[in-house]
C-alpha cells in the first residue's frame, strides 16, 4: 500500500513524534510505501537516528520565519491562545496540499493532523484513519479555560473539527480508558489498540546503583502541563525527605513549578531541567531509582521507556498504561492526584531494593509484550476495510 502518514510537526523529540517515525518504519518493514507529511521538520533535533530511516516531506517556510515563530512562540501563545485553532487550520490546509496524488490511504496521529488528513482525503478521494492520541484539549473539562478561550474557538472545534472527523474511516484510541472520552466527543465507536514500545534513543548506559546512605533518586519526564501532573511529583517530595527529584521537560507551567519548589523549600532536592538530548536523557535514566508517571492521559510512552531501562514506575488509574500493568508486580499504583501516596512508594523503593528489582524486571517484560508487528497488523486491517468500503462507494 502507498500510505501517507500525517503529523503537524516533526521539530522536537516528543511522544507523538516518536510514534509517527516508528510507525512509519514499522509499516515500511511490512512492505508498504510510506511517506511522512508534516508542516515543518527538524531532522537534527527530532530523533535523527529514526528520521534518517524514513521519507519526510514538509511545507516549505523560510527558515528565518520559522526561527522567529519558534523564538516568540510562548509570547504569541499567551497573547493569541484563543485564536490558535484558526492559525493551525491554515497550517493544516497547507499540509493537506502537499500530500502526493499517488497515496492510497492516509494515516494521521497528533491532533490537529485530522484536519489535514480530512482535507487531503477529500481532494484525493482516498480513505483516512486517525490514531487519536488525544482529542483537542478544548473538549477536556479537566483543563481550565477562560470564557474567551471557550467562545472564540467554538466554531473550529464544535463545528469544523467534529464535522471533519465524521469522514474518517476508522479511529483508533490508545487505550480503553481513552475510548469513552473520544466516543463521547465525536459520537463514534473507536477501536482501542495499545501502542507498542518505541525506543527513540540508541543510548542505553548501564544503571548506576544507588550507594548506601545516598538519597533515593526519582525521575519525571514530560511536558510541564497541568494534565501531566508534575505538581504532584514536586509536592510528594515534602513527604519523602530522603529523596531527590529531577523533572525534565518544558511547558507553560514552568514558572508555577518554580514557585512551588521555592514555596515548599525544596530547591536542594528538586530540579527542573530543560529538554535534553538523547544521550543526556539516557544518563538521567541510568542514574535514577524510580520513575513517576501519574499523568492523566490516554497512554504514556515515556513510562515504557523507563520500564525498558529497568526502573520501577509509579502510576495511577488516570493514566491508561495501568491497563497493561499489575500493582506490586509490574508497577507501583497510587490514587490519582495523591502526592502522599507517591512519596510512600518512593520510600518503599528505597527500603525494598530486591522487591523493587523484581518489579523492574517484570515491567520490562510488559514492554516486550507490546509488539510493533501486532500494531501494524491492526492498521493493515483498518486500511484494507477502508479501501474496500471506499471502492464500493465509488462504483
Secondary structure, DSSP 8 states (H G I E B T S, - for coil): -EEEEEEEEESS--HHHHHHHHHHHHHHHTT-EEEEEEEEE-TTTS-HHHHTTS-EEE----HHHHHHHHHTHHHHHHHHGGGHHHHHHHHHHHHHHTS-TT-SEEEE-STTHHHHHHHHHHHHT-EEEEEESS--GGG-TTS---HHHHHTTHIIIIIIIHHHHTT-SEEEESSHHHHHHHHHHHT---EE-------------------TTS-EEEEEES-S-GGGTHHHHHHHGGG-TTEEEEEE--STTHHHHHHHHHHTT-TTTEEEE----HHHHHHHHHT-SEEE----SS--HHHHHHHHTT-EEEEETTSGGGGG--BTTTBEEE-TT-HHHHHHHHHHHHH-HHHHHHHHHHHHHHHHHS-HHHHHHHHHHHHHHHHHHHHHHH-
